[in-house]
Amino acid sequence: MANKKAAKKDILTNKRNKLRNTHFKSLMKTCIKNAESAIENNTKETPSIVKIALKQIDKTASKGIIHKNSAARKKSSLAKKLNKVKG
């Protein structure tokens, strides 16, 4: 258990950040799953759904929750899948 006041504050900060990070990661993963299923089903709204997923990946990376290279990899993977279906 933390003894110093600053250490106790750090515990609270870490808890708050963990909740925030979990929320944004979950949101990002859901958007990616929705985009992949839209690509698989080849629906009419597929490009817009993929665009929403790419935007969410960028948001998550800009907040520092995931690394920028990880975001780039996820975006590239989605774009490849979309392009494979298109042409």
Rosetta constraint file for C-alpha pairs under 8 A:
AtomPair CA 2 CA 7 HARMONIC 5.69 0.50
AtomPair CA 2 CA 8 HARMONIC 5.77 0.50
AtomPair CA 3 CA 7 HARMONIC 6.93 0.50
AtomPair CA 3 CA 8 HARMONIC 7.23 0.50
AtomPair CA 4 CA 8 HARMONIC 6.41 0.50
AtomPair CA 5 CA 9 HARMONIC 6.31 0.50
AtomPair CA 6 CA 10 HARMONIC 6.16 0.50
AtomPair CA 7 CA 11 HARMONIC 6.38 0.50
AtomPair CA 8 CA 12 HARMONIC 6.63 0.50
AtomPair CA 9 CA 13 HARMONIC 6.21 0.50
AtomPair CA 10 CA 14 HARMONIC 5.99 0.50
AtomPair CA 11 CA 15 HARMONIC 6.19 0.50
AtomPair CA 12 CA 16 HARMONIC 6.25 0.50
AtomPair CA 13 CA 17 HARMONIC 6.11 0.50
AtomPair CA 14 CA 18 HARMONIC 5.97 0.50
AtomPair CA 15 CA 19 HARMONIC 6.39 0.50
AtomPair CA 16 CA 20 HARMONIC 6.38 0.50
AtomPair CA 17 CA 21 HARMONIC 5.96 0.50
AtomPair CA 18 CA 22 HARMONIC 5.98 0.50
AtomPair CA 19 CA 23 HARMONIC 6.19 0.50
AtomPair CA 20 CA 24 HARMONIC 6.35 0.50
AtomPair CA 21 CA 25 HARMONIC 6.02 0.50
AtomPair CA 21 CA 65 HARMONIC 5.93 0.50
AtomPair CA 22 CA 26 HARMONIC 6.00 0.50
AtomPair CA 23 CA 27 HARMONIC 6.18 0.50
AtomPair CA 24 CA 28 HARMONIC 6.08 0.50
AtomPair CA 24 CA 60 HARMONIC 6.29 0.50
AtomPair CA 24 CA 65 HARMONIC 7.79 0.50
AtomPair CA 25 CA 29 HARMONIC 6.15 0.50
AtomPair CA 25 CA 60 HARMONIC 7.05 0.50
AtomPair CA 25 CA 65 HARMONIC 7.50 0.50
AtomPair CA 26 CA 30 HARMONIC 6.14 0.50
AtomPair CA 27 CA 31 HARMONIC 6.28 0.50
AtomPair CA 27 CA 56 HARMONIC 7.73 0.50
AtomPair CA 28 CA 32 HARMONIC 6.23 0.50
AtomPair CA 28 CA 53 HARMONIC 6.95 0.50
AtomPair CA 28 CA 56 HARMONIC 5.68 0.50
AtomPair CA 28 CA 57 HARMONIC 5.92 0.50
AtomPair CA 28 CA 60 HARMONIC 7.19 0.50
AtomPair CA 29 CA 33 HARMONIC 6.16 0.50
AtomPair CA 30 CA 34 HARMONIC 6.15 0.50
AtomPair CA 31 CA 35 HARMONIC 6.12 0.50
AtomPair CA 31 CA 49 HARMONIC 7.99 0.50
AtomPair CA 31 CA 52 HARMONIC 7.24 0.50
AtomPair CA 31 CA 53 HARMONIC 4.90 0.50
AtomPair CA 31 CA 56 HARMONIC 7.29 0.50
AtomPair CA 32 CA 36 HARMONIC 6.13 0.50
AtomPair CA 32 CA 50 HARMONIC 7.72 0.50
AtomPair CA 32 CA 53 HARMONIC 5.53 0.50
AtomPair CA 32 CA 78 HARMONIC 7.92 0.50
AtomPair CA 33 CA 37 HARMONIC 6.14 0.50
AtomPair CA 34 CA 38 HARMONIC 6.12 0.50
AtomPair CA 34 CA 49 HARMONIC 7.34 0.50
AtomPair CA 35 CA 39 HARMONIC 6.14 0.50
AtomPair CA 35 CA 46 HARMONIC 6.98 0.50
AtomPair CA 35 CA 49 HARMONIC 5.54 0.50
AtomPair CA 35 CA 50 HARMONIC 5.00 0.50
AtomPair CA 35 CA 53 HARMONIC 6.50 0.50
AtomPair CA 35 CA 78 HARMONIC 7.85 0.50
AtomPair CA 36 CA 40 HARMONIC 6.10 0.50
AtomPair CA 36 CA 50 HARMONIC 7.97 0.50
AtomPair CA 36 CA 78 HARMONIC 7.36 0.50
AtomPair CA 36 CA 81 HARMONIC 7.93 0.50
AtomPair CA 37 CA 41 HARMONIC 6.10 0.50
AtomPair CA 38 CA 42 HARMONIC 5.74 0.50
AtomPair CA 38 CA 43 HARMONIC 5.85 0.50
AtomPair CA 38 CA 45 HARMONIC 7.72 0.50
AtomPair CA 38 CA 46 HARMONIC 5.37 0.50
AtomPair CA 38 CA 49 HARMONIC 7.32 0.50
AtomPair CA 39 CA 43 HARMONIC 7.03 0.50
AtomPair CA 39 CA 46 HARMONIC 5.98 0.50
AtomPair CA 39 CA 81 HARMONIC 7.22 0.50
AtomPair CA 39 CA 82 HARMONIC 6.17 0.50
AtomPair CA 39 CA 85 HARMONIC 7.09 0.50
AtomPair CA 42 CA 46 HARMONIC 6.52 0.50
AtomPair CA 42 CA 85 HARMONIC 7.44 0.50
AtomPair CA 45 CA 49 HARMONIC 6.26 0.50
AtomPair CA 46 CA 50 HARMONIC 6.12 0.50
AtomPair CA 47 CA 51 HARMONIC 6.08 0.50
AtomPair CA 47 CA 82 HARMONIC 7.85 0.50
AtomPair CA 48 CA 52 HARMONIC 6.30 0.50
AtomPair CA 49 CA 53 HARMONIC 6.39 0.50
AtomPair CA 50 CA 54 HARMONIC 6.19 0.50
AtomPair CA 50 CA 78 HARMONIC 7.41 0.50
AtomPair CA 51 CA 55 HARMONIC 6.19 0.50
AtomPair CA 52 CA 56 HARMONIC 6.23 0.50
AtomPair CA 53 CA 57 HARMONIC 6.23 0.50
AtomPair CA 54 CA 58 HARMONIC 6.28 0.50
AtomPair CA 54 CA 75 HARMONIC 5.98 0.50
AtomPair CA 55 CA 59 HARMONIC 6.24 0.50
AtomPair CA 56 CA 60 HARMONIC 6.20 0.50
AtomPair CA 57 CA 61 HARMONIC 6.25 0.50
AtomPair CA 57 CA 71 HARMONIC 5.98 0.50
AtomPair CA 57 CA 74 HARMONIC 7.72 0.50
AtomPair CA 57 CA 75 HARMONIC 7.29 0.50
AtomPair CA 58 CA 62 HARMONIC 6.02 0.50
AtomPair CA 58 CA 71 HARMONIC 6.74 0.50
AtomPair CA 59 CA 63 HARMONIC 6.35 0.50
AtomPair CA 60 CA 64 HARMONIC 6.68 0.50
AtomPair CA 60 CA 65 HARMONIC 5.64 0.50
AtomPair CA 60 CA 66 HARMONIC 6.31 0.50
AtomPair CA 61 CA 65 HARMONIC 5.74 0.50
AtomPair CA 61 CA 66 HARMONIC 4.98 0.50
AtomPair CA 61 CA 67 HARMONIC 5.95 0.50
AtomPair CA 61 CA 68 HARMONIC 5.56 0.50
AtomPair CA 61 CA 71 HARMONIC 6.16 0.50
AtomPair CA 62 CA 68 HARMONIC 7.74 0.50
AtomPair CA 66 CA 70 HARMONIC 6.56 0.50
AtomPair CA 66 CA 71 HARMONIC 6.80 0.50
AtomPair CA 67 CA 71 HARMONIC 6.36 0.50
AtomPair CA 68 CA 72 HARMONIC 6.17 0.50
AtomPair CA 69 CA 73 HARMONIC 6.14 0.50
AtomPair CA 70 CA 74 HARMONIC 6.28 0.50
AtomPair CA 71 CA 75 HARMONIC 6.13 0.50
AtomPair CA 72 CA 76 HARMONIC 5.99 0.50
AtomPair CA 73 CA 77 HARMONIC 6.14 0.50
AtomPair CA 74 CA 78 HARMONIC 6.36 0.50
AtomPair CA 75 CA 79 HARMONIC 6.15 0.50
AtomPair CA 76 CA 80 HARMONIC 6.10 0.50
AtomPair CA 77 CA 81 HARMONIC 6.35 0.50
AtomPair CA 78 CA 82 HARMONIC 6.20 0.50
AtomPair CA 79 CA 83 HARMONIC 6.06 0.50
AtomPair CA 80 CA 84 HARMONIC 6.08 0.50
AtomPair CA 81 CA 85 HARMONIC 6.53 0.50
AtomPair CA 82 CA 86 HARMONIC 6.26 0.50
AtomPair CA 83 CA 87 HARMONIC 6.09 0.50
